Each structure stands twice: as C-alpha cells, then as structure tokens.
Amino acid sequence: MPTKETVSNPELSAIEGELKGHHSPALVLFAALLGFALITLDASVVNVALPAIGSALGGGLSGLQWVVDAYTLAFAALMLSTGAFADRAGASRAYALGIAVFTLASAACGLAPDLPALIGARVVQGAAAAAVLPASLSLVRQAYTDPARRARAVAAWAAGGSVAVALGPVAGGALTTAWDWRGIFFINLPLGAVALALLLRAPRSQRRPAPLDLPGQLTAVLALTALTFAVIEGGTAGIAAFVVAVAAAVLFVRVERRQPHPVVPLGLFRDRAVRVAVAAGAACSVAFYGMVFVFSLFFQQVQGRSALYTGLMFLPMSGLIAVTNVVSGKLAGRYGPRLPMLLGQALALVGLLGLLRVDAGTPAAAVAALLVPMALGCALTVPPLTAVMLDAVPAERAGLAAGVLNAARQVAGGLGIAVFGALVAGGFVAGLRASLILGAALFAVTFALSFRLAGRPARRA
C-alpha cells in the first residue's frame, strides 16, 4: 500500500489512514467480488429452472416471466438511487445490509409455497441487489488507493460479473437436475454468509452527504412496473396498466426537470453519444436476456431436454463473453469505440437472423452454435458503448452516467423478456421468429445510429 506522501488528495489520505493496518485489500476485493457475482448470477441462473418452477407452482408463462422480471425491474429501477444511498450510509454498511437482505430473500425464495410468494421474494432480492452493486464497487475503490492497483482490482471485479453471467445457465441446470429448483436459491445462503464474514475484515466506510430524489425514484418504479405489467398481462388490465405507465412517465419527466439532484438528469440525453450508447446497450440487453429466456423454454418445453442439458447448451455462447470483452477493449483502445460497436452490432444482427432457421426439429447442438454470434456481438458492443457514454460526460458525472446506463440496460432486458414471452405465448416457434425479427430490427436501428459516431476517439485517461 502506498505511503501517505503518494496521495495528494486529502480525502484519499483520510481513507488510507482509516484503512491502513486494519484489513487486507485482497480480502475486501474478494468480498466485493463475491457479492457482485452473487447478484449477477441470480439474474441468469433462474431462466433454466423456469419449467421446473412452473411444474411445481403453476402460474403459466406470464407467472414465469414475473419470476425473472420481478428481480430485474427492482434491481434496475432502484439502482438509480442506491449509489446515493451507499454514500449516505457508507459503502460497508450498505453492502452488509444488501447482502444480508439478499441472503434472507433467497431463503424466502427457496421456501416459497406458491408463485406469488416467490415473486414477492424476488422483488426483495432485486432491491437488495441494487444496494449491493454500487456499494461493492465503492469498497474496491476504498481498499486500493493506488490508481494502478485500483484499476487492476476493478478489472477483476468486473471479470467476476462476466464469469457469473457465463456460469448462470449451467449452474441453474446443474442445481435443478441434481437437487431441485429451490437449490438455485438455497445455494446463496452459504455464499452470502461467506461474503458477510469477509466483510468483517473491511473497515467502516465514511458517510458522505448525498441527496436522494424520492419523487423521481417512486415515479420511475411505477412507470416501469406498470409498463411491464401491460406487456405481460395484456387484455383490459394491460390497457389500464399502460395508461398508468404513460401517466407515471410524464410525471417522472416533470419531476426530474424540477429536481436539483434528479435520479436521471435529463440533460444527459442532449448529447447524441449518450443517446446512442443507451440505445445500443438496451438492444444488447433485449437480445441477450430475451434469447436466454426464450431458448431456456425452447430446449425444455419444445425439445424435451433436461435442465442440465439446457444449461450446457448455453455454455458455448456464455463461455466466450469474457474473452470477447477483452478483445473489444483492445480494439477500442487502438481504433476508438466506433469500430467494435459497429462490428458487434452487425454480428449480433446476423446472429439473430441466423436463428430464424431454428424450429422444433433443429438439433440442440446446432441451436447452441447459432446462439454464439449473437452473444459475441453483444460482448463486442458493450465495453466500447460504455466508453462512449463516459467520454460524453464530465469526469465528475461518470458514476451517475454509468448508473443510468446500467439501469437502462437492466430495464431493457426485463422488457425484452416480457415482450418475447408474450410473443411465444401465442405459438412458440412463430413467436420465437417474431422475437428474433424484433431484436434484429433494434440492432439495425442502433447500428445506423452508431455509424454516425465517426470521429469520437477513445478516452486515453
């Protein structure tokens, strides 16, 4: 750890003095990484277990969509404010609270007697996950005061999330086959306990004043929940929910324009690069999470495969994501972010169109191979679009911009699952093809928008 003379910022010097001699940065990093991996894993591990959950608890396809979206929407919507909450409470306290609630909610999910109880516990899981994510990154930043070591630690933290995404479907299939669908939730209990035990080696984080925009947060939650309900449920109730969503969205915009510290500064979207980054990120989330959801059902309900077999079919596409992220970063560093963004979106578009050949008789191994281009395209696109987003805002607003981008991606993924689930409910293969065409159309639009980003170099800081 560097001496105090190497840190010129008084605030960093104070943090270093607080941390020195009381903790191992490596253990703090591992605790933060474990929590981040847990909440990331939970976003994808459930998909493969959905048919087993449906068989045990009933509820139909719409109920299974809510099992996924209850977590995703709570996670995404509350992430807009949990960064400020972590600052106000202190990162270590926010992280401990988030992990504790997430672990208890996981136990409630595993013990759920019916589908409404499971969906309610998933909402609590998502809310806790929203608190864990910014707090875990703050812990890493506090533990490593040297910029070079901090950069390596943050890279390891991010890689942990990529590995968790890759392992999610496989872990879900293995646990569901060897144990039961409840096992995908019970496995979180010992892992959460380990994360909390490791946190005992981390010092108390300083509390910092951070304004909370409660009206903006509440109207955002109402708008997103009502819109998702409208897509999943449809009918008269869906129309009423859509009206509520529109009214809440209008109220949200009015509130954010008047708030001195809004959860979503609308002025960010005046920059075309920000709009393109958010749109491209949303397209990637719709395609990736929507396809994992749909093909988890396809392999099991249409082709009659086991949960473990289904999880293994996702291994080729997910196993290459972390490697592709690294390649994308190198391309962006050498040629700027525009090139890998264009290559990635074009590859994802072609991959989605290639999947149009899939029907009930397509060999599962062929489907697994056809999923690879879409996943690699998304993996190529996300790192440079993040760089574009951060390059478009002042340095002091980078954390806020990153939070908006991640929340937008999570929301898009949840809505993608809702839309694709509604499409396949009317006939699986026909709905699958409609979903693929919709995803490809989104990428065609964002590719055209990204093409206009010529001349924006990658940030060299």
N, C-alpha and C positions, 0 to 999 in steps of 0.2 A: 504494500500500500504506500502511496507517495507521502512524503512529509508535508507539513502544513505550508512550507515555503513554496511548494509546487502549485498551490491552489490560490489563485488571486481573488476569487470571488468570496466575500465574507460569508455568504450563506453556505457555500460549499465547505468552507473551512469549519463552520459550526457543525455541519452534518458530520464531517470527517472526525471531528473531535468527539462527537457523540458516539460514533460507531467504533472508533479505534479501541482495540483491546477487548471488545465485548462480543464479537461474532466472527464467524468465518464467512467471507463473501461467497465462497463456493457453496456453502450450505444454504445461505439465503437465496442464491441463484437457483439451487435445486428445488427449494420450497416454492419459489415463484413459478418455476417451470412446471412443477408437478401440478400446481393449481390451474395454470393456464392449459396444460394438456388435458386435465380432467374436464374442464368446461368445453373445450374444443371437441374432445372425443364424444361428449354427450350429445353434441349437435348432429353427429353422423351415426353413432352406434345404434340408435333406436330403429333406423329405417329397415334393417334386415329382420328385426324382431316383430315388425308390424303384423304380418299374418298370424303369428303365434298369439300376439296380444288380441287381435280380432277374434280368434277362435276361443280364447279364454274369457274375454269380457264383452264381446259383441260390439255393437255400435255402428257397423258398416264402414264404408270407405270414408265418409265425412268424419266419423269419430277418429279414425286412424290419422287423418290429416290434422286434426286438432292435437293429437298426441305429439306430433312434430312441431306444429306451428305455435302451440301454447308456449313452448320453450323458446322458440326462435323469436317470436314477437316480443315477449317480455324481455329477453336478452337485448334485442335491438333497440326497442323504444327507451328502456331505462338507461342504456349505455350513454344516452345524450346527457344525463345528469350525474352519473356515478363517478365521473372524473372529478367533478367539483366536490362530490361527497367524500371521495378519498382524500382530497386536500383538506377539507374541513375536519374530518375525523382523524386524519393521519393514516398513511398507507398501511402500516402494520395492523392497526385496529380495523380498518375497512376490510383488509384481506382476511383477517381472522374471522370477522363476522360473516363475510361472504362464504368462506369455506365451511364454517360451522353450519350455516343455514342450508347451503348446498348439500352437505352430507346428510343432515336430518331430512331434507326434502327427498333425497334419493331413497332413504329408508321408507318414507311415506309412499313413494312410487312403487317400490318393491312389495309393499304390504297392501296396496290399493285393492279394495274388494270389488270395485266396479270402474267403468270407464270415466264417469265424472270425477271420481276421487283421484284417478290417475292424472287426468288433465289438470285439475287444480294443483296437484303437487308439482306438475311440470311447470306451471306458471311460477311457483315459488322457486323452483330450480333455476329458471331463466333469470328471475330478478336477482338471485344470489350470484349467478354467473356474471351478470352485468357489473356487480360490485367487485368481483374478483379480478376481472381483466385489467382495468386501469391501475388498480392497487398493486397487482403483481409486477407490472412494468415499473411502477414507481419504486418498489422495493429494490429492483435490479439497479435502477439509476442511483439510489442512495447507497447501495452497498459498494459500488465501483465509482470512485471519484476521479480516477484517471481516465481521460477520454478514450484512449486506445483500448484499455481493458474493458471499459464500459461498452464500447462498440462490439467487441467480441462476445461479451455477455448477452447483450441484446440480440445478437445474431443467433446465439444458442437458444435463447428464449423463444425466438420466432421459429427456429427449426423444430423445437419441441411441439409447437402447434401444428406444423406441417406433418410431422410423424404421426401425431394423434389423428389427424384427418385421414391419413393413409391407413392406419390400423383400425379405424372405426368400424367399417363394414365387416372386416374379418373378425374382429373381436366380438361384434354383435352376433355374427353367425356361430362362432365357436361357443360362446356362452349360452346362447339359446339352445344349441344342439346338446351340449354336454350337461347343462344344468336346467335352465328354464328361462323364459323371457324375463322373469324377475331378477335373474342373475346379472343382467346388464346394469341394474340399479344397485343391487347389493354390493357389487364389486367396488363401488365408490366409497363405501364405508371405511374399509381399512386404508384406502389411498388418501381419503380426506383426513383420517386420523394421523397418518404419517406427515402430511403437509402441515397440519397444526403443530405437531411435535417439533418439526424442523423450524417452525416459525419462532419457537421459544429461544432459538439462538440469534434471532434478529432483534435489534434494539427498537424501542418505541420510536415511531416516526413523529416528526414535528407536525403540529396542527397549523394550517395556514388558512387565512380567510379566503373564501371562495363563494361568490353569490350563487344562489340556486333560483332557477326560473320555474317555480312550481306551476303557474298557469300554463306556460308553454309545454311543460312536460305532460301535464294531465290532458291537454287537448291533443297532443301528439299520440298518446296512448289510445284515447278514444277514437281518433280518426283511423289509426292503423287497425285496431281491433274490429271496428265496425266494417271497414273495407274487407278484411279477411273473412269475417262472418258472411258478408254479402256474397263473396265469391264461392265459399264452401257450401253454404246452405241453400242459396238460391230461393226461388219462389217469392211469395208475398213478404215473408220475413226478410229475405235477402234484399228486396227492393227498399223496404223500410230501413234496413241497416245501411244501405248505400246512401240514402238521404242523410242519415245521421253522420256518415263518414264525410260527405261533402260539407255539411254544416260545420262539423268539427275542424275540417281542414281550413275552411275560410276563417273560422275563429282563431285557429292557430296562427295563420299569417298575420291577422290583425294584432294579436298579442305580441308576436315576435317583432313586429315593426315598432312597437312602443316600449319594449323592454330594454333597459340599459345594458343588461347582460343576458341576451337570449340564449336558449339551448342550441338553436340553429340560427346563426347570423345570416339573414337572407342576402346581405350584401356579398357574401362569398360567391354567390351564383352569378354575379355580374361578370365574372371572369369566365371566358369561354373554355379555358383549360379546365377549370373546376367542373363545369357542366359536362364536359367530355369525360373526365375521369370518373365522375359519379355514374354517368350513363354506362360507360364500359364496364365498371365494376358491378353495376346492377345486372347487366347482361350475363356476365360470368357467373354470378350467383344464381340467377334464374336457371341457366343451363346446367350448372354442376349439381346444385342441390335438387333441382327438379328431376334430373335424369337419375340420380341415385334413388330418389323416392320412387319414381315410376318403375325403374328396372328391378328394384328390390321386390316389388309386387309382381312384375312380369316373370321373373325367374321362378318364383314360388307358386303364384296363383295360376299363371298361364302355362308354364312348362312343368310344374310339379316338382321343382328342385327343393332340396333341403335348405335350411337356413345356413348351415356351414358351407355348402356348395355355393350358395348365393354370395356369401361374403368373399369367398375365394375368387369369384368371377370379377369382383371389383379390385382385386389386388393389382393386376397389370396397370390399370389406369391411375390408381391412387399411389402406387409404389414409386412412380416416376415423377410425382409432383415436386418433391423437394429438390431433386436433381435439376428439373427444368427451371425451378425458381432461381437457382444459382446461375444457370446458363443465361436466363433472361437478364439477371442483374449485370452480368458481364457484357452482354450485348448493349444494354442501356448505357453502361459506363463508357463503351467505346464509340457507339454510334448515336447516342441520345435515345430517349424513351420512345420516340415515334416508331422506329423500325420494329422493335419487338412487340409493341402494341398492335401494329398492323399485321405482322406475321401471326401473332397469337389469335387475333380475332378471325383472320382468314382461315386458319387451321381449325378453329372451333366451328366456324360456319360450315366448312367442308365436312367435318366430322358429323355434325348433326344431320346434314343431308345424306351422308353415307348410311346413317342409321335408318333411313326411310325404307331400306331393303328388308328390315327385320320383320318377321311375322312369327306366329306360334311355332312353326316348324324349323326356324333358324337354329342351328346348333349353338348351345350356350357359349362354347369357346369362341365361336365367330362373333357373337354379340359382344363378348368381353374385349375382343380385339378391336371391334368397331367403336367401342367407347373410348379407346385410348386417344385418338386425335382430338376429340372434344375436350378431354381433361387436360391434355398437354397444351392446347390452345389457351385455355383459361390460366394455366400455370405460367405461360409465357406473358400473358397480358397483365396480370395483377401487380407484379413488382414495378414495372415502368409506369403504370397508371397511378400508383401510389406516389412515385417520384414526381409525376406531373402535378398531382394535387398539392404536394408540399412545396413544389417550386413556384406555385402560383400565388402563395400567400406569404405574408411576412413571417419571419422566423418565430416571433413571439406567439403566432396563432397556429403554429404547426400542430400542436397537440389537439387543439379544437378541430382543425381541418381533418386530422386523422380520425378523430372520433365521429365526425359527421360522415366521412367516407365509409367507415366500418359499419356504422348504424344503417346507412343506406344499403349496403351490401346484404346485411342480415335481413332487413325488411324485404328486399327484393327476393332473397331466397325463400322466405316464408310465403310471399305472394305467388312465387313460381310454383311451389308445392300446391298451394290452394287452386291455382288455375289448372295446372296439369292434372291434379286429382279430379277436378270437376269434368275435364275433358274425357279422361279414361273411364269415368263412371258410366258414360253413355255407350260404351263399347270399347274394349281395351285396345285392340290393335288400331282401330280408326282414331281413337283418342290419342294414342301414342304418336301417330303420324301427324295429327294436328298440333300436338305439343312440339314436335321436332320442327315443324314448319314455323311455328311461332318463335321458337328460340333462334332459328336461323335468320328470321326476319329482323329480330332485335340486333343480332350481330351485323347484319347488312347495314343497318342504320348507324350503329356505333362505329363501324369501320369507316363509313363515309365521313362521319364527324371527326374521327381520329386522323384521317388523311389530311385535314386542314391544320393539323398541329405542326406543320413543317416549320423548321427554324427555331424550335424551342430546344435548347441544349439541356443535357442532363446536369443536375446540380453537382458541383465538384467538391462541396464542403466535406 
